[in-house]
Amino acid sequence: MTRTPFRSVFISDVHLGLADCQARYLLGFLRSMQCERLYLVGDIVDFENMAARPYWHADHSAVVAEILAIAARGTKVVYIPGNHDANVRLFAGQRIGGVEIALAAVHVGADGRRYRVSHGDEFDGEHDAPPWLLRLGDALQNVVCSGSRRVNMLRRRFGLGYVPLSIRIKQAIARARRFIEDFESRVAEDARRAGFDGHICGHIHYGRIANRDGVLYVNDGDWVEHCTALVEHADGALELLHWTGRPQSLALNPAQDLPPQALPAAA
């Protein structure tokens, strides 16, 4: 099978161990591509959910096996744990099955741009909602995901494509839009203060590429609701892809122009 080549691939918020994880679509995406670097940007395995509601599907094991196979083929795989797999942070600095564990990373694009890479939960901080509101939000999220799972099951039976219902709900609710915008602003401002050209993260399940006053905010989305991955092309261009059997481009940020002699060495 011919695999689509990318320089780098970023995925996050897979939530293996959650019934709503779209592991089969992710497995199809992983088997469709090859890359020099694969960043697992947090919440890959949902240990938090499994502690409360134990669940594991054979497709989840297949995803883990495919990631290990990708590492075995020579791809540099970096696992940056998030808040749902925070216990993996205890292994930061170690390599397990060919996968490097890190708290964060610096990615240098083919066009010379420097990106901070982290899960993104560190930008919650004092902006966290009260515990009761977080519990309510989790309950509503479960309802939405459950409804989405049933709707898409019916659509598959009739030969129709996957529809990410939750992204439409988030776009329709003003408070959700404000939360996303505030999160993007905090991430971009932190990148600016640290001297980076951009920040690549996940966490909020909302894939996006946005230029915020010269700093690139990039979110690779999730594999529970939206089935999105961020890919870097050979020239440094970043593209957000939706995958449910075939790729669909959602956003593209072109490479910046650099003379050939200025291109950086591989990060």
C-alpha positions, 0 to 999 in steps of 0.5 A, a space after each residue: 500500500 502506498 503511504 502519503 509522505 509527510 515531514 511531521 504529524 501531530 495527533 492528540 486527544 485520542 482517548 483510547 479507553 473511551 467508548 467514543 474514541 474513533 480508533 478505527 478511523 485513526 488506525 486508517 489514518 496511521 496506516 495511510 501515511 509515513 512521516 519522519 516525526 510523529 508527535 503524540 500531543 497528550 490524552 492518547 490513553 484515557 487513564 482517567 476515564 478507565 479508572 471510573 469506567 473500564 473500557 478497552 476495544 480491540 481497535 484501541 490495541 491496534 492503534 497502540 501496535 501501529 504506533 509502536 510499528 511506526 517507531 520501529 520503522 525509524 520514525 521519531 515518535 514523541 509522546 507528550 502526556 496530557 491531563 487524562 494520561 498525566 501519570 505517564 509524565 512520571 516517565 519523562 526523559 525515558 524511551 519506551 518501545 522506541 517512543 520518547 516521553 517528554 513534558 513538551 517539545 520544540 519543533 523546528 519546521 522545514 521552513 525554519 519556524 520554531 514551535 512550542 509543542 505541548 498538550 495545552 492543559 497548562 493554559 487552564 490555570 486560574 481560568 478553570 471553571 468551578 468543579 460543579 461546572 466541570 462535572 456538568 460539562 463532562 456529563 453534557 459532553 458524554 451526552 453529545 458524544 453518545 448522540 453523535 455515536 448513534 447518529 453516525 452509526 445510522 449514517 454508516 448503515 445508509 452509506 453516508 459520511 461521518 458528521 462531527 455534531 459537537 463542532 457544530 454545537 460549539 460553533 453555535 454556543 456563544 460561551 463556547 466560542 468565547 472559551 475557545 478564543 480566550 484559550 487561543 489568545 493565552 496560548 499565542 501570547 505565551 508563545 510570543 513571550 517565549 520567542 516562538 513563531 507558534 504553539 502546537 497543542 490539543 486539549 480543547 478538542 477544536 482543531 484550528 490554525 490561526 495567525 494571531 498578530 504574527 504568532 501561529 496558534 495551531 490545534 491538532 484537534 481530536 479523535 473523539 469528535 472531529 477525527 483531525 490530525 495536523 501534518 507538516 509538508 516537506 516545505 514546512 507548510 502546516 495542514 489540518 486534515 479531517 480523516 474518516 476514510 479519506 483526507 479532507 483539508 480543513 486549514 492550510 498555513 503555507 511555508 514561509 519563504 526562506 532561501 535554500 541555504 537558510 533551511 534548518 537541519 532536521 529537528 
